[in-house]
Amino acid sequence: MAFWLFKTEPDAFSIDDLKQAPEQTTLWEGVRNYQARNFIRDDVQKGDLVMIYHSSCKQVGVAGIGIVTKAAYPDPTQFDLSSDYYDAKATVETPPLVCGGSNLPFSSQ
């Protein structure tokens, strides 16, 4: 088991949003940094622990701990025309972006 730091801006998604999600689980979408994407795709595994780090806010720091509940998979937002994360170059055969990260689904502990 590994430990990871997942950064989020609480006005976009916070630990409180996770607590309110069905079964306290969500996908970690919108990761567009390729180094972070590679870690999520290649290294983050189901059962790993995640420190959820709030940035760009008054109280910066780790807001809670989560656990990865599903291995990485293609980020569905890259195919969604109405999403802020839509990527016109993405194809189903070779999706450049993954979640499980950010799109990694995880639960609060």
HELIX and SHEET records of a PDB file:
HELIX    1   1 ILE A   15  GLN A   20  1                                   6    
HELIX    2   2 PRO A   22  GLN A   24  5                                   3    
HELIX    3   3 TYR A   34  ASP A   42  1                                   9    
HELIX    4   4 PRO A   76  PHE A   79  5                                   4    
SHEET    1   A 5 PHE A   3  THR A   8  0                                        
SHEET    2   A 5 LEU A  49  HIS A  54  1                                        
SHEET    3   A 5 GLY A  61  VAL A  68 -1                                        
SHEET    4   A 5 PHE A 106  SER A 108 -1                                        
SHEET    5   A 5 THR A  25  THR A  26 -1                                        
SHEET    1   B 2 TYR A  73  PRO A  74  0                                        
SHEET    2   B 2 VAL A  98  CYS A  99 -1                                        
END                                                                             
